Amino acid sequence: MLSAHEIAALMVLGSLGSCRDIDPHDLAALATCRLINMANARSTASPTVHVTPAGYRVLGAVHRASSVRVRQP
C-alpha cells in the first residue's frame, strides 16, 4: 500500500516528470512497486524518472476515486 507522500510523488511525476524535490525514499518505494523506472539513477545526481504503465494505472484509479467523491452529495 502506498503512503500519501508516495501517491503525491507519483502525481507530481505523472504531471511534471521531474523528480526534483521528491524524497529519495518515496522514489525508491515507487521503483520497488514498479510504478516508476529510474533510468541512470546511479550515474547522475538527477536521475531520469519515467512513470510506468502500472504507475499510470494507479494515477487513473486515484483520479477516478477523486472524481466520485466530488460528485457525491
Secondary structure, DSSP 4 states (H G I P E B T S, - for coil): ---HHHHHHHHHHHHH---TT--HHHHHHHHHTTSEEEETTTTSSS-EEEE-HHHHHHHHHHHHHHHHHHH--
